[in-house]
Amino acid sequence: MEVKEKIVQEKGFDHTLKLLEEGYPFIKNRMDLYKCNMFETHIMGKKAICQE
């Protein structure tokens, strides 16, 4: 799979607590915020790529 657009990287060390706080809307909230359909974050200290 070839990625043609740059993946947005969420700033910060870890976003596990935000994921637990927001639940399922976590991904959609970030996509709306960054105006993208794919972004990189960190969950439990590991890189995670989230996409629509």
C-alpha positions, 0 to 999 in steps of 0.5 A: 500500500502506497501512502500519497499524503503525509500522515498527521502526527498527534503531538504528545507522548501518549493518548491512552487516557484520551482514548479511554475518556472519549471512547469510540469518537476518539478517532473521528474527533481527531480526523475532524480536528486535523482535517485528515483521514489518517493520523498517527498517535501513541496508545499505551506507549506504542505507535498507532495509525488510525484511519477512516 
